[in-house]
Amino acid sequence: MSEGMMNQLEQTARRWLEERGVTVEKIAELVYYLQSKYHPDLTMDECIENVNRVISKREVQNAILTGIQLDRLAEAGRLDEPLQSIIHRDEGLYGVDEILALSIVNVYGSIGFTNYGYIDKQKPGILQYLNDKSTGKCNTFLDDIVGAIAAAASSRLAHRAANAE
């Protein structure tokens, strides 16, 4: 996707993802993980295309920028307590990260909720890395956002496949 076709918001969201170690290809691998058993002919190119389409949505870009900004601030110790500790530790009872992620999943209907719940529990691929506390990075919001983008892209793929049949 050429940068000329992307607006500033989308360019920034994509750059911030990459700066945090998250590429479109790594998200596409999650889509493949979720969908390959239902679509035996699924290609990585199709997964990448669906991830790119999800990231091109303004609601998704807003969630990416908001979540990554909060993670960065927590990483730098720049949030006020008690929020600083809650986000930095990724406390189990703090659900705002999931709520932000669900705003992404919502874009493509209810099938995305099932995919999101499943991938959030399994934590394959890039999600395992994002959840590794030993990296020194705070990814409280980002791991859920990445899972949600993959779930939304999977949902988009599933809807398209159903319409094609």
Residue pairs with C-beta under 8 A, 6 or more apart in sequence:
1 52
1 56
3 11
6 14
6 56
9 58
9 61
9 62
9 65
10 55
10 56
10 61
12 61
12 65
13 55
13 60
13 61
13 64
13 65
14 24
14 55
16 64
16 65
16 68
17 23
17 55
17 64
17 68
17 146
20 68
20 71
20 137
20 139
20 142
21 126
21 129
21 130
22 126
22 130
22 142
22 146
24 48
24 51
24 52
24 55
25 44
25 48
26 125
26 126
26 146
27 51
27 126
27 146
27 149
27 150
27 153
28 44
28 47
28 48
28 50
28 51
28 153
29 44
29 47
29 125
29 126
30 119
30 124
30 125
30 126
30 127
30 146
30 147
30 150
31 47
31 50
31 51
31 150
31 153
31 154
31 157
32 42
32 44
32 47
33 119
33 124
33 125
33 150
34 115
34 118
34 119
34 150
34 151
34 154
35 42
35 47
35 154
35 157
35 158
36 42
38 158
38 161
39 157
39 161
42 157
46 157
47 153
47 157
50 153
50 154
50 156
50 157
51 149
51 150
51 153
53 153
53 156
54 60
54 104
54 107
54 108
54 149
54 152
54 153
54 156
55 61
55 64
55 149
57 107
59 103
59 104
59 107
60 104
60 107
60 149
60 152
63 100
63 101
63 103
63 104
63 145
63 148
64 145
66 100
66 141
67 97
67 100
67 101
67 141
67 142
67 144
67 145
68 141
68 142
68 145
70 79
70 87
70 140
70 141
71 87
71 137
71 138
71 139
71 140
71 141
71 142
72 138
73 79
74 84
74 87
74 88
74 138
74 140
75 88
75 136
75 137
75 138
77 84
77 88
78 84
79 87
85 91
86 94
87 94
87 97
87 138
87 140
87 141
88 138
88 140
90 97
90 138
90 139
90 140
94 140
97 140
97 141
97 143
97 144
98 120
98 144
100 141
100 144
100 145
101 116
101 141
101 144
101 145
101 147
101 148
102 113
102 116
102 148
104 145
104 148
104 149
104 151
104 152
105 112
105 113
105 115
105 116
105 148
105 151
105 152
105 155
106 112
107 152
108 152
108 155
108 156
108 159
109 155
109 159
111 154
111 155
111 158
111 159
112 148
112 151
112 152
112 154
112 155
113 151
115 150
115 151
115 154
115 155
116 147
116 148
116 151
119 127
119 147
119 150
119 151
120 127
120 144
120 147
123 131
123 143
126 146
127 143
127 146
127 147
129 135
130 137
130 139
130 142
130 143
130 146
131 139
131 143
